[in-house]
Every structure is written in structure tokens, then in C-alpha cells.
């Protein structure tokens, strides 16, 4: 009997549970499990809507931005004359000033020729000094002979001979001075060749690539190093034709790079191309005209070490919202 009562009680409890559930449903209530699922769905939907709004807002903000690649001027330097690399004074990554020596070729032969040219200059100078002194003496002698001729002490032939000697000496002095000039010109030529045996920085720059090592034999006009000229950094972007009326030369723009998210760099519009690019061959419709783009060059701060050539950059123009 106890077992029967227990079973009846169990069936009674289950019957009461179903009646309560049916009553809630009849009153418009949901079971607790279903209400929790509905609440979770509402939260997920709200979060999705917020995410979508955020993405749309972000896309709207970036609609007026155009992307480009940061560029910089390069200089490829090397000796005009061939020779063996004797010294390397700078290395990749070094910051260079204008005229700073990068590497030196062996110039022992040229230095010997320079010493010889200096000796020739000294010899020519001494000869010119001697010729000058001789000219002074002969001029004095010619004047003396001329004075004696007026007093009938010497013959006219003696006076003429003295005057002729003075004039000949003038030519000798001119020849000696010419030899001095030639020796100096030869020295200047050797100095120029010696200068070409040195590779120097043409401007403020950074040594990006060094292509040689000590002992290498370089032919004439061979590139020895690549320099990044830090004085001019820019990014070129392409804008549709409809934007041209809102972009002005000299105006400041915001520039962003992926390496520093959220950081704005100041740029200046330096050039707006006068000729369209990527233009269809036959522009006949408004839709085709929209495809035309114009190059815009943005100058970037050259003293900011954050910006490097090759970085992708986004440019935001102030008049394009």
C-alpha cells in the first residue's frame, strides 16, 4: 500500500507541475528556460547592432581618406675613378652630414704625383723669381744705356742692345710664369682625382646600403653605397576629380600610419598633378569621368624618425568630411 501511495503522490506532483506551467502559458507567461533564452537573444542582437553601427561609423570616417606609400629621395654614390677600397669610415644605419667621408680608395700613386707636382711648382716659382730679378736688372741697364746715349757716351747700338735684352727677358719671365700656372693646374687636376678617390655624403642622409668592403677593387663609376636623403619625405596619393575643388596647395592634412595607430602626423599638400591618371581611353559618360584620379603629393616632416620610406599611410583632407 505504501508503494501505491508513493506512486500516486509522484503522479500528483507531476500533474500539479503541468497545471502550473499551463496556467503560466495561458496567462501569457513563458517558462523560465524560454525566458532566459529570449533574454540572451536580445543581448546578442543588441551587441550585434552596436558592432554594426561602430563598423559603419568607422567606415564613414575613413571614406574621405586615401592611402599611399611613403617615399624618400635616394642617392647612389661611388667613386668616379677606379681603385682599391682602403678605408671604410661609416656603416649602414649611420647618420651622415653633408661632405662627411664614407670610404677612401687607395690613392698612393696619386699622392706621389701630387708631391711631384708640388716640387715642379716650387721649381717654377724659383725660376720665375730669378727671371723677375733679371728683368729688373736689364730694365735698369736699358735705362742707363739710354741716359748715356743722350750724353753721347755710348753708341746707339749699345742702347738698342740693352733695350732688346730687357724685352727678351720680359718674354722669359712670361714663360716662367706660364710654367708656374701649368704646374698649379696639374696639381689642381691631381687634387680633383684625389677627391674622387673619396666617397662623401652629398647631403644630410642615412647610410642605407653599403655595397663594398675593405680590399674590394672598384671600377670607375661603380656604385658603392645607397643613401636615404632625409631632407625630403613625402607620400603620393590619388584622389577623384570631384575632390580637386576641396584640396588646396599648402594646406595641412592629417596623416596616419599603421605602425602608430591613433597618432596624427602633420603633412602639407606640396603638389597637385595637372594631368589625370588611370583615365579611360574614351571618356563619354559621367560614370567614366568619376574614374579619373589626380596625383597629390604630401610633404611629411623630415625630422620625425617615426616615419620611414615604404610605410603605408592614410591621408585625411580637412575639407572632406
Secondary structure, DSSP 4 states (H G I P E B T S, - for coil): -HHHHHHHHHHHHHHHHHHHHHHHHHTT---HHHHHHHHHHHHHHHHHHHHHHHHHHHHHHHTTEEEEEEEEEEEEE--SS-EEEEEE---TT-EE-TT-EEEEE--HHHHHHHHHHHHHHHHHHHHHHHHHHHHHHHHHHHHHHHHHHHTTSS-HHHHHHHHHHHHHHHHHHHHHHHHHHHHHHHHHHHHHHHHHTEEE-SSSEEEEEE---TTPEEPTT---EEEEEEEEEEEEEEEEGGGGGG--TT-EEEEEEGGGTT--EEEEEEEE-SS-BS--SS--SHHHHHT-EEEEEEEE-TT-TT--TT-EEEEE-TT--
